[in-house]
Amino acid sequence: MSTVKELENLCALFFELSSEDRLRILREIEKEATNVSGLSRKLNLTTQESSRHTSRLSDVGLARKDSNGLYHLTPYGELVLRQVEGLKFVSEHEDYFSLHSTRHLPREFMYRIGDLAESRYVNDISLAYYSVERLMRDAEEYIWVITDHYLMSTMPLYTDAFEREVRVRTIEPQDWVVPPEIKEGFRDLPGGHWEAADRARATGVLEEGLIERLDVYLYMSEKEVAIVCFPLLDGRFDYLGFTSADERTHRWCKDLFEYYWGRSRSREGMAEEILEWIRKRPEAIYALESVAAGKDISHGRDYVRELERRFLTKEGKLTILGDVVYVRLRKK
């Protein structure tokens, strides 16, 4: 619990930062140490105004004056200005963050949200999808994806990426149910796509992870971030967010992907583990096949609950993991 003194210090800091001119001065001396006269010229302030503001900034420890009369940011000032950058980014996109949630993001990434300051807001879903397709065509080293859906138009681009030996990593929700219409579209893809994907899995070019919940939607390569989106308040995505080739934005997204990748489970590994379990249980196979066929289950209802617990089914439908297991059972 904060003490009265701590709150007083915080309020005093906020008061100093509430001045546009003082913020401008902090940003100016962050770039280059400057004296009062120089600040007056650059920021169109009177000498008296610059002197008063720099004195206040020095009094609260944000700035210091050296023996030559030049003002510098203190280490404390550098840290505070970094935090202000995050608040500035969020405030600039108030409408977006009023409708989208970051509550499940790891705290360290919320503290670093200012790293997205140079990104550009994309409020047109067609432009977001275009950015994704362009990124997939241009990637040379890797494509990293966190998603709860795939565009049919990107499937040939995945095939091309596999053939270029671009390493692809995907993270999907473990209880994701692909709509029947999309499944039908996947079935109609040329066989070459599935063969290329199988080869990519076998060689490690394609790696697929599953995670309990998606906190972000992301497409990125070694060159840029095509789109990074946050979920709506109800947990769904509208696929609107931010794009950038800026180094700091890229590093934030790269670190975030690696955070979730480290907490995901291999889809291949989970499928093999479940296959070993289900092959020994005919009732479970019957239940899985019945769900796949949309049939009522006359026996083995206990296994229906077990299938859901193991993320093979959800609300009477096969999940993406359930689809993988079901296809492999049929092949054997």
Buried (B, 14 or more C-beta within 10 A) or exposed (E): EEEEEEEEEEEEBEEBBEBEBBBBBBBBBBEEBBBBEBBBEBBEBEEEBBBBBBEBBBEBBBBBBEEEEBBBBBEBBEEBBBBBBBEBBBEEBEEBBEEBBBEEBBEEBEEBBBBBBBBEEBEEEEEBBBBBBBBBEBBEEBBBBBBBEBBEEBBBBBBBBBEEEBBBBBBBBBBBBBEEEEBEBBEEBEEEBBEBBEEBBEEEBBBBBBBEEBBBBBBBBBBBBBBBBBBEEEEEBBBBBBBBBBEBBBEBBBBBBEBBBEEBBEBBEBBBBBBEEBEEBEBBBBBBBBBBEEEEBEEBEEBBEBBBEBBBBBEEBBBBBBBBBBEBBEEE
